[in-house]
Amino acid sequence: MPKYQAITKTDFANLRWKRYENYHFAAPDAVAPLVVQELPKACMTLPIAFIQQGEAFVPAAVQGLQPGQNLFVSPDGRWIGPYTPAAYRGYPFALANADNGQVVLCVDTDSGLVGEDCTETFFDEQGEPSQSVKAVLDFLQQVRSNREATLRICAALQAEDLIQPWPITLKGEQGEKTVQGLYRIDEAKLNSLSADALHRLQQAGALPVAYCQLLSMQHLQTLGKLAQAHASAKAQSQQALPTSANGELDLEFLNNNDTISFGPH
């Protein structure tokens, strides 16, 4: 579990940090929340669903269909695929709400990326946040701001009753298993909305989000292929998925698979 601590001059003046070199920290995440700004890129390679957070829904990358399993992280820690969710790109940093209502920058002190022997400073010689920390803070603030917009857009989709359960069935040696907790856009209902309802969604900026989610559903089959590749690597006691001659991940195994099915749109 991450152990986030607020960054203060008192505690971090003599400490340093370094950037992550692999994605082992993301390996237990079956889903990763997404913000609306990244959906056009994410939907080109990742299956996207809506997940429920309290009474609200948020879009999320579906990275595995078993708890604690992110199939997009190779056994050696590399990310599989061309797009990495923004939720991971600020690691080991995160924003948190302080008791006084302010938003503070925190760092995961259990990440192995914080210590006196690391390369990046937290503060400069004048006691101000270093340029590298400022860059991370700016990125996380942009994501946070976009997350608020994402919640408003998802609320508009929910108000039109467009977010419905996504029936996904896994086929395994012990039979079929239905995955719970994932939601999708009801395409038939979207196509039958009144002009007024479509106008409301357009004004809210919600239509592109709906279309991105629908487009991304074609990538669900990728999870079955990745699951087989991980299982094969484990059975052969390999520490990595197949690589090509130049050392890059060989994704040829993604060409054919039928281990996942889902209901009609």
N, C-alpha and C positions, 0 to 999 in steps of 0.2 A: 504494500500500500504506500502511495506517496506520502511524504511528510512535509507539507508546505509550511514555510516560515516567512513572515514578513521581512523584507530587506530593510535594515536600518544601518546607519553609520556605526552605531555601537557594536553591533554583532558581525558586520560584514566588511568593515574597513580593511582588515588584514586578510580577508579571504578572496579567492578567485574562483572562476568557473570556466567550464569548457563546453563546447557545443557537442551535442549527441552525435555519435558515429554509427549508430544502428537503431533499429526500432523494436528492440526487445521490450522496451517499456510499454509498447502498444499491443504486445502479443496477447494479453488477456481480454482485449476489447472486441466483443462480437459486433458491437455497433459503435459508431462515432458520430456525434452531432455535427450537422453541417449548417452553414449560414447561407442566406439566399445569394450572396455575391459569388459564392463558389459553385453553385449548382450547375451552371452551364458547362463548366469543365468536368465536374465530378460525374455528371450523368453520362458522359461519353465512355466511361470505363468502369464505374462502380454501380452496383444495384443500390437504389435509394428507396427507403421506406419512410413512413412517419412513425414516430414512437411517442407514447404518451408520457408527459411529465406533469403530474397533478391533473388538472383539468384541461391542460393545454397539449397541443401536438407540436413536434418539431421534426424537421427532416433529418435523416441520419443515413450514413453509409452503412449498408449491411455487409459486414466483413466476415461473418461466420453464422452458422445456424445451430451451434452448440454453445452453451454458456462457457465463457473463459477461453474462447478460441477465435483468434484473428487469422484467417487464412491468407491474408495479404502480407503477412510477415513471414519471411522465409526462416527456416530453422537457424540460419546463420545471422539473422537480424536484418536482412535487406528487405526493402519494401517492394512488393511485386506489383507492377503496373505503373503507368505514367503519372497518375495523380495521387497525391497524399493529402488527406483532409487537413484543413487549417488548424483543427483542434490539436494536432501533433506538432505543428511547426514552430510553436513557441516554447516547447519543452527545453529545459526543466522549469520554465517560469509559468506563472498563472496569476490572474487577478482575483482578488477576494475583497469582500466587504468588511471593513473594520467596524468596531463597536460604535465609533463616532459617525458612522454613515459614509465615510470616505472609502474610495477604492484604492487598495494598496497592492503593490507588486510583491509577489511571493516567489520563493524558489523551493524546489523539492530537495531538501537536504539529504535525503536517502537515495538520491539518484546516482551517486557515484560521480557526479559532475561538478561538485563543489568541494574546494579544498585549497590549502596554501600552495600546492604544487601545480595548480591549473594555470591556464594561460591568460584568460580574460579577467580584467578587474571589474569590481562592482562600482567603485568610485574613483574619480580622477584625483590629481594632486590637490585640487581646490576643494575636495570633499563633495563634489557634485557627481550625480550619476554619470558613469562612463558613456561614451558614444555607443558602444555595443549594447549596453543596458537600455539606453534611450531608444535604440532601434527596436529592440524586443518589446519595450513598453508601448511604443507607437503601434506596432503590429497588433498586439493584444487589445489595445483600445479600439482599433478599427474593427476587429472581430467582435468585440463586445457590443459596439454600436450597431453592427450589422445583425447581431443576434436579436436585439430589440426589434428591429425592423422585420426580422424573420418571424418572430412571435406574432406580430400584428398581421402579417400576411397569412400565416397559418390559421389565425382566428377568423379571418375572412373566409377561408376555404371551409372551415368547420361550421361557420354560420350558415353556409349553403348546403350543409350535410353531404359534402363531397368526400370526406375522409372516412373510409370504410375498412373493416378488417381485410387483410390480405391472406387468403388461404394458400399456404405453402405446405407441400407434402414431401417429406424425405423418404426415399426408398432405401432400405438397408437389408442386411441379412436377417434381421428379426422382424421384417415387415415394414409397414408404412407408419410414419410419425408426423403429426401435424405440428407445425411451428406456430406458437402463439405470440402475440404482442406486437406484430408488425401490421401497419396499415398502409393503404394506397389510395390513390384518387379513383373514385367511381367514374370510369370513363363514360359509361352509358348515361349516367345522371348529368355529367358535365355537358354532354352533347345535347341534352334535352332541356337545359336551363332556359329560362325566359330572357328576353332582351334586357330587362331591368337587372336581373341577377348577373348576367354577363358584364353589364356595365359596372356594377358594384365591384366585381372581381377585377375588372380592368383598372378601375380607379385605385384599387388597393394594391395593384401590381402583383396580383396573385396568379394570373393566367400563366405567365412563364414558369412559375414554380410547379403548377399542375402539369404542364407539358414536360418539364424536365423529369419529374417523377415517373410519368408514364413512359417516356423514352428510355429511362434507365432500367426498366424492368427486364429488358432483353438480356442484361448482364447477370441475371440471377443464376443462369446455368454455369457461369464461371465458377461459382462457389463449389459446385459439385466436382468440377475438374480440379480445382485447387485442393479440395479435400482428398481426392484420390492421389494427387501428387505428394501431399504431406504424408499420407498413410504409406505410400510406396517408399518414400525416403526413410521413414521410421522403421519399416520392416527390413530395410537393407542397412540399417544402422548408419545412415548417411547424416551428415550435419548440415547439408544444404540441398536445395532443389537442383535439378539438372542445370548445368551451365554450358554455354556455347564455347567455341574455341577461343574467343577473345575474353572469356571470363564473365560475360554478362549472363543473366538468368535466361535459360532456354525455355520459352513459353510455348513451345510446340505442343506440349501436352494439353493445352487449352482448346485444341481443335475439335475434339469430339467427346461428348459425355451426356448421359441421360439419367443422372441420379436425382434430379430435382424436377418437380412439376408444380404448376400453380394453376389456380382456377381461371376461368374465362374473365376477360376484362368486363 
